[in-house]
Amino acid sequence: MDKTTFLPDETDIQAYVDGWLDEAGCKRVEAWMDHHPGRAAEIRGWRHDAQALRATLGGLPDSASALRLDPAAIRAHHQHCVRARLAWAAVLVLTLGVGGIAGWQMRGIDAPARPPPMADAVQAYRLFAMSRHVPLDVTQQRPGELQAWLDKYFPDAASLPDLAASGFLPVGGRLLATDSGPAALVLYKNPSGGAISFYIRSPAPHAGMLARGQRREGQLAAAYWSGNGYNYALVARADPSNLRILRLDSRR
């Protein structure tokens, strides 16, 4: 196939970012990126974040990273310690943020004084909704199970969005950590495999409560708002149907 007509799918791109694509596949993706500089910058940023994460966690070689970074393996040694899971999650999320800022500085562009609203929610979507290698903490076996799980960590927070009318059901959740305390991601899926994430955390010290808004970041879109003492975000791929869901459900 001619390198200018090759069109990588999301599986190719994610494998390239994670370091799982073979040499021939990498060459095809990189040749395509040479002709698509906008996407190339975004993909290189994701890859930089993934490499920074691996370096922070011990410089493991790419071929061993998926197994060694599996949170289940970490929890096998720390089942008695919830703090270990929170610290691990903090490294996952916060390293991505540091990597993104470093990437901008390396490009010779001044880093913004503050990250965009709910930047961690977008990074968490990339990590848990777009990667096949990082599992969730809990999966929903019965209706209401994820809501009960969320209520344990975020008392008095708004209820999980009901996206069933749009074809999305909650399938699992992941507990994270930020500089302002615990955070959580709940992943929704539809029958075709599309994903939307709901993200909740306490307000960041430098940001406080958020005015309701939306923003785009590459191929992703986020709708964000505050209520009951927490900040929330819905994140999905920025296609028209998802944008409609984000716009409507973030206002309920």
Secondary structure, DSSP 8 states (H G I E B T S, - for coil): --TTT----HHHHHHHHHT-S-HHHHHHHHHHHHT-HHHHHHHHHHHHHHHHHHHHTT---HHHHHHHT-HHHHHHH-TT-HHHHHHHHHHHHHHHHHHHHHHHHHTT----SS--TTHHHHHHHHHHTS-SSS--SEE-SSTTHHHHHHHHHSTT-------GGGT-EEEEEEEEEETTEEEEEEEEE-TT--EEEEEEE---TTT-S--SEEEEETTEEEEEEEETTEEEEEEEE--HHHHHHHHHHTT-
